[in-house]
Amino acid sequence: MQDGSYESAIKLFEKLEARYPYGRYAQQAQLDAAYSYYKSGEAALAVAACDRFIRMHPNHRHVDYAYYLKGLVYFNEDLGLFGKFARQDLADRDPRAARNAFDTFRELVQRFPESKYANDSRLRLQYLVNSLARHEVNVARYYLRRGAYVAAVNRAKETIASFPRTPAVEQALHVLVQGYGAMGMDTLRDDAQRILDQNYPGSVALADPQARRPWWQLW
């Protein structure tokens, strides 16, 4: 495993556990196998291995690591080598993995607030919340460009209600102003504009929503 020969390591860890299921190294082998799956790009198998460890050893002193590793798998799912070079933003991809990562890191922080993985998990949670909020705004903008103004307004309102303390709220308000304006709902448009002006003086809609800093530059 230390040499990066993860496929060979997995076979040996699984053989160790099968031959000595109650031995002193069996539980560590389960965790190391999960990590090796993660490093070899086998996301589904890594998650399954983490879930198995959590289910079998809910009170183990290293069960917090199993939660953390599971969260990392979801966090990095579909990023891959191309995504790293392209500086792909989590908000531009399918949000299911982000939601799974959020749920996992949140459970870790709630169950193990003093864990050595808790602080990093909190940082990732903050990023995930902002990413999920931006995703909702991106969808709202898509509807706006397509002329689906009701859908755009509803998505923007959902963003504001679900993620009230994120930077995406500002852009969601812009969508409301544009959507209500396009539908001729001047009173609602003016209300949204007033809220925007009160909370974000001098705010302008982002000209290029894709021009964002990647997560590894936010910490």
Helices and strands as residue ranges (DSSP letters): H 6-19, H 26-39, H 43-56, H 63-75, H 80-86, G 90-92, H 96-111, H 118-145, H 149-162, H 168-182, H 186-199, G 215-217
